[in-house]
């Protein structure tokens, strides 16, 4: 069974307008066509696992009970749309806690691999940030960047681009052939295999090409 790891904020749901934290279900808003993407992945036999940093808990902005309520309601909507999430892993720690689960460390993916018998070399991680891509590649998974959420900023980071221009097609393609300047941040060496406009576009590509 092929496995898809998904970041949550910026991939499944919209980021809040102030780029803060989704603290309640009322603040949760699915990105357009995400439910269709999850339905299509489920119907085609993919196992979907969410791996998400939730430092708002460690910062005291909301509780783990708040997060569990959000995820419970999210799963109901996904199930009602014909999709399925097999597991959700989250890091509740403050960014300065030094834990092993917060992305860009691969701890959540490694734990999921142990608990679900996942061959990470056959898995994909889809995220919107450089930390997602680094975590996925450190775990040994293939990685896709989406341009929702923080994706446009991440895209500029990877290619040192001038202000972002929306692509004409769903996929921008493989940028891994570009050479990073020495001055780029460490995460620049972890570059996504492909870049897509959103999760639905990435899903369409996978269902057509992942044989």
N, C-alpha and C positions, 0 to 999 in steps of 0.2 A: 504493500500500500504506500503510495506517495504521500508525503507530508508537506503541508504548507504552514510555515510559521508566519503569523501576522502581528505587526505592531498594532496597537489599538488607536490611540489619538492621532488623527491626521491620516489614518489609513481606513479604518472602519467608520469612525465618527469625526465630525468637524471639531477643530480646535476652537475654544472660546474666542470671542473677538479680541480680548486682551492677551491672548496666548498664555493664559493661566491654566487652571485645572478644571476639569469637569468634576464637580463636587456632588451633584445630585442628578437624578434621572431627568429632571426638568431641563437641565443644561446639556443633555445628551441628544445629539442630532446626527443620524446616519448620513454619510456622504452619499449623494445620488448614485444609484445603481449598485451600491454595496450589497444590498440584500439579494439582488439578482446574481451577483458574482458568487456569493456564498452558496446560494442555491445550486448554481451550475457546478461549483467545485464538489459539493456534496453528491449531486446526482452522477458525477463522473468518478466517484470513488476516492476522492482525496480526503485525507485526514487533515483537519484544520485545527491549529493550536495557536492561541493568543499568548504573546509574551510582551508585557507592558511595564514600563517604569511608572510608578505612582508615588513619587516623592512628596506629594501633597500630604500623604499620611504622616511621613516622617517630619514634615514641617508643621504638623498640627492643624492643617487647614480642613481636613475631613477625616473621618474614621474608617477603619476597615469595614465596619458594618455599612457605612455609606457606599463603599466600593462594591461590596457584595450585593447590595440592593440594585445598584446600577447594572452589574453583570447579570443578575437574575432576570431583570426586565429585558436587557439586551438579548439574552438567550431566548426568551419567549418570542420576541419579534422575529428573530432569525429563524426559529423553528416554524413559526406560523408562515413564513415566506418560503419554506421548503429547504432551508439550509440547516447546517449543524456545526457546532463548535465542540470538538472532542475534549478540550481542556483549556483552562486559563491559568497562566502563571503570571504573577505580578511581584515586583520589588517594591516594598512599602518604605524603604529606608531613605533617610536624608542623603543627598548627594555626597556629603562629606563623611558618611558612616564607614566607608571602606569595606562594604559588603562584597560578596562574590556574585551576587545575583543582578546587580544593576548594570544594564547595558551602558557602555560597550563591552563589558565582560560577558562571556558566553554562558554564565552559570545557569540561567533559566533554560536555555536550549539543551545544555548537557543533562540537567535534571530530567527534562522531558524525554530525552533520548533514553535514559536509563529506565524511566517509569513506563514508557510506551514502546520499548524495543524498536527505536527508530534508527535507521541507518542514515546518519546525517549527510553523508556524501550524496545521497539520493533525495535530499530535502531541499526546499526553497525557503528563503526568508524574504518577505516583502515589507518594506518600511519606508518612512519618509525622511529619515535623518541619518547623518553620518554614523551615529552611535548604533543604529539598527544594522547598517551594512557591516560595520566592524564586528559586531557581535556575531552576526551570521557567518561571516568568513572565518572568524577565529574558531567557530564551532565546526567548520568544514562544509557548510551549506552553500548552495548557490544563492545569489542575492539580487533582488530587483528593487530599484528605487521608484517610488511613485511621486508625482509632482503635486499631490494634495498635501495639506498640512504644512510641514516645514520643507517639503520636497523641492520647491523652487530655490530656496536658500541653499539647500544641500547641493542641488545641481550646479549652482554658481560656484560653490566651494570646490567641487570636483574639477571643473574645467576652467576655473578662473575667468568666468565669462563676464561680459558687459551685461547690463540689465537684461533680465530674462525675456526671451522671445518664445511665445507659445509654439510648440511643434506643429507641423502640418499633418503629422500622422500620429497614431497611438503610441508607437515606439520610436525612440530616438536612436536606439541601437547601442552597440557596445563601444564604450569610450575607454576601455581599459588600455588601449594602445597609446594613449597620451602619456607623456612623461611629466611627472610632477616636479616642480622646482624644489630645491632644497629647503626653501623657506616655508613651504606648506606645512600645515599641521600634520601630526602623526597619522591621523585618520585618513589622510589623502591616499595612503598606500592601500587602503581597503576600498576598492572602487567597485561599484555595482556592475554586474554582467550586462544588465539591460535597464533602461529607464522608460517608464510608461506614464501616461497622463493620470491614471488612477487605477484602483484595484480591479475594476471591471475590465479595463483594457489589458492589464496583466493576465487576468484570467482567460480572456479570449485567446491571447497568445499561447498560454500554457495548454489549453484544450486542443489547440491546432497543432502544436509542435512538440509537446512532451509525450513522446511515444516510448 
